[in-house]
């Protein structure tokens, strides 16, 4: 599982960094609408000013290239890291740093270009908005059925999984059906598709950009851009639908962790390939209309570092990004402020969760008998089993073959804890450290417990203490399988 996770992250971050570098740092700045997020002007292409812009572009494109190369090399090194929780923590931190890092040269370049603009005495046309009334609101490229169809297709495996979990259909005898695990997996991917669908309509409804005094040119330019975006999003939805179907089939006929990881890797590669295709087509569109771009809104001052849009005078929530793919929010909009705060809290929450997972993985799992009770304890989780409630217990030599499906709790590669379905039986409590590779099975009237400590020796000692403390030991029907302690 840990190798698969690293593979997915590696296949995500390396192409993303390369695509980001190509998209954000074009060296031929004279043919672009923007230079580091600042409106490109005729004054920038003349005499000494052109040399200064050349110097700025060369400098920060070079820094960005080194950041891209270093990020790719570090990604290759992280690929060989072991321990899923450690991997998740390090990869999350690294991805965040890499994304920030690749944007730092752009942000500094934006600052220098704005300074150059001021030094030339160029006054921005802040508040001036170009609207082509002939084509305003009339240019769309998304065909609704093209986006609804893949999501309807993706809904079918969700329905099949749900009906199989409910035992209405009998496609498979696999133990996972009945646990609603397959329904959760396929349902999650279907919801991703629905979010993409919402994004498709938002992007297709963005305000048309005015680049020319000719309405036909404006309409064709915006139609080409929106069609390119629509094609990418439709591709995403079909990839998502196909993967949803494949997920169901893998659970039905051939399920293993390696296959899941390979499928996820293929899924991410296809999505990134779609982004790469979008970027290439977008460059062709910009090159085709380069000579027609005579009217461009000068709202440089509303773009913080060229990346974040903050315009209290703009009533729109969504605007097209100045750099990269897709759109972004207006942080001055009331809803935009809420989204910004929520995003920051979500980011902090992600690192808190990773810290919690790290604490779970490093804190020993303990079993003990105390005051007539058998206690399982780790961090703040504690299972307390009254000795009088125990009907039988046994020591089992290995975890191999124990089929676990989590319904609530923690399901990590090293630790499994909470409410589980075990070997098709629901209502089981699990408190297991995978490294110990043995467990104590305790039967009570209402629940079955599968527990162990952090090591095999500690687990055996807890079982021995349980047997010695049991006052009715000789009267109970106890099946004990004692493993070799070698």
C-alpha positions, 0 to 999 in steps of 0.5 A, spaced: 500 500 500 505 504 501 509 503 495 502 504 491 501 511 495 508 513 493 507 511 486 500 515 485 503 521 488 510 521 484 505 520 478 501 526 480 506 531 482 512 530 477 507 532 471 504 537 474 510 541 476 512 540 468 505 542 466 505 548 471 512 550 468 510 550 461 504 554 462 506 559 467 513 561 465 513 562 457 520 565 455 517 568 448 513 574 452 512 578 447 507 574 444 503 573 450 497 577 453 500 578 460 507 578 463 507 575 470 500 577 470 501 584 468 498 586 462 502 586 456 503 593 453 507 596 447 511 600 452 514 593 454 517 592 447 520 598 446 528 600 447 531 599 454 524 597 457 524 591 453 531 589 455 529 590 462 523 585 461 527 580 458 532 580 464 526 579 468 523 574 464 530 570 463 531 571 471 525 568 474 524 563 468 530 560 470 529 560 477 522 556 476 526 551 472 531 549 477 525 549 482 521 544 477 528 540 477 529 540 484 522 538 486 522 532 481 528 529 484 526 530 491 519 526 488 524 521 486 527 520 493 520 520 496 518 514 492 522 510 496 520 512 503 516 507 507 511 507 512 504 510 510 503 515 515 510 518 514 509 518 507 502 521 507 505 527 512 511 528 508 508 528 501 502 532 503 508 537 506 512 537 500 506 538 495 504 544 499 511 547 498 512 545 491 506 548 489 508 555 493 515 554 490 513 554 483 509 560 484 514 564 488 518 566 482 511 568 478 509 572 484 516 576 485 516 577 477 509 580 478 511 585 483 517 587 479 513 588 472 508 592 476 514 596 479 516 597 472 509 599 469 509 605 475 516 607 473 514 608 466 508 612 468 503 608 466 496 609 469 492 603 469 485 603 467 482 600 474 475 600 473 474 600 466 471 594 463 470 592 456 463 589 454 461 586 447 454 587 447 453 583 441 456 577 444 455 578 451 452 572 454 451 568 447 458 564 447 457 558 450 461 551 448 458 546 453 453 541 450 449 539 457 448 532 454 455 531 453 457 532 461 450 529 463 451 522 459 458 520 463 455 521 470 449 517 468 453 512 466 457 512 472 451 512 476 449 505 474 455 501 478 453 505 484 446 502 483 449 495 482 453 496 488 448 498 492 443 493 490 448 487 491 450 490 498 443 490 500 443 482 497 437 484 492 442 482 486 447 476 487 453 478 482 458 476 487 459 471 493 465 476 495 465 478 503 466 485 501 459 485 499 454 487 504 459 491 508 457 497 503 464 498 502 463 498 494 457 502 494 462 507 498 467 507 493 463 507 487 459 513 490 465 517 492 467 517 484 460 519 482 460 525 487 467 527 484 463 527 477 458 531 479 462 536 482 466 536 475 459 537 472 458 543 476 465 546 475 463 545 467 457 549 467 461 555 472 466 555 467 462 555 461 458 561 464 464 565 465 464 572 462 466 573 455 473 576 454 473 582 450 480 582 446 478 586 439 473 591 437 470 586 432 464 582 435 466 576 431 473 575 433 471 576 440 465 571 439 470 566 436 476 567 441 471 565 447 468 560 443 474 556 442 477 557 449 470 555 452 470 549 447 477 547 449 475 547 457 469 543 455 472 538 452 477 537 457 472 537 463 468 532 458 474 527 458 475 528 465 468 525 466 468 519 462 475 517 465 471 518 472 465 514 469 470 508 466 474 508 473 467 507 477 465 501 472 472 498 473 472 499 481 466 495 481 468 490 476 475 489 480 471 488 487 466 483 483 471 479 480 479 480 482 480 485 488 487 486 490 491 492 493 496 492 488 491 492 482 487 498 486 494 502 486 495 501 479 488 503 477 489 509 481 495 511 478 492 510 471 486 514 473 491 520 475 495 519 469 489 520 464 487 526 468 494 529 467 494 527 460 487 531 459 490 537 462 497 537 458 492 537 452 488 542 454 494 547 455 497 545 448 490 547 445 490 553 449 497 555 447 495 554 439 488 559 441 492 564 444 497 564 438 492 564 433 489 570 436 495 574 438 495 579 433 487 581 434 488 582 442 488 590 442 483 591 447 485 587 454 482 589 461 487 593 465 485 590 472 493 588 474 492 592 481 486 587 483 490 581 482 495 580 488 501 577 486 498 576 479 495 570 483 489 572 487 483 576 485 480 581 490 476 586 487 470 589 491 467 592 485 466 586 481 460 582 483 462 576 480 464 570 485 468 566 479 473 569 474 478 566 469 485 565 472 490 569 469 495 564 470 494 556 470 487 552 468 480 554 469 477 559 474 478 562 481 474 566 486 473 573 487 476 574 494 472 580 495 466 577 494 462 575 501 462 568 499 469 568 496 471 570 503 467 564 506 470 560 501 477 563 503 477 562 510 474 555 509 480 553 505 485 555 510 481 552 515 481 545 511 489 546 510 490 547 517 485 541 519 489 536 514 495 537 517 492 536 524 489 530 521 496 527 519 499 529 526 493 525 529 495 519 524 502 520 526 501 519 533 496 513 532 502 510 529 507 511 534 503 510 540 503 503 543 497 499 543 496 496 550 492 490 553 491 489 561 487 486 566 485 491 572 479 491 577 475 485 574 476 488 567 480 487 560 482 494 558 484 495 551 488 502 551 491 507 546 491 515 546 484 516 548 481 510 545 479 505 551 475 499 550 473 496 557 470 489 557 467 486 564 470 479 565 463 477 567 461 478 560 466 474 557 463 468 554 469 465 551 476 467 548 482 464 544 489 466 542 490 466 535 497 465 531 496 470 525 492 475 522 493 472 515 486 470 513 482 475 517 477 479 513 476 486 515 471 491 513 471 498 517 464 501 518 467 506 523 474 508 526 481 507 524 483 503 518 490 504 517 496 500 514 499 499 521 493 500 525 485 498 525 481 500 530 473 501 531 467 498 529 468 492 523 465 487 519 470 481 520 469 475 516 462 477 514 460 478 521 457 485 523 458 488 530 465 487 531 470 491 535 477 491 532 483 493 536 489 491 532 496 492 531 498 489 524 506 488 526 504 483 532 501 478 527 497 475 532 490 477 536 486 475 542 478 473 540 474 475 545 466 473 545 461 477 549 453 476 549 453 482 544 460 483 541 466 480 538 472 483 540 479 482 536 485 485 540 492 485 540 498 489 543 504 492 539 508 486 540 506 478 540 510 478 546 505 483 550 499 480 546 501 473 549 502 476 556 495 480 556 492 473 554 496 469 560 493 475 565 486 474 562 486 467 563 489 467 570 484 473 572 478 469 570 475 466 576 470 461 572 476 459 567 475 452 568 467 452 567 468 456 560 468 453 554 475 456 551 479 454 545 486 456 545 491 456 540 498 457 542 503 459 537 510 458 537 514 463 541 520 463 537 
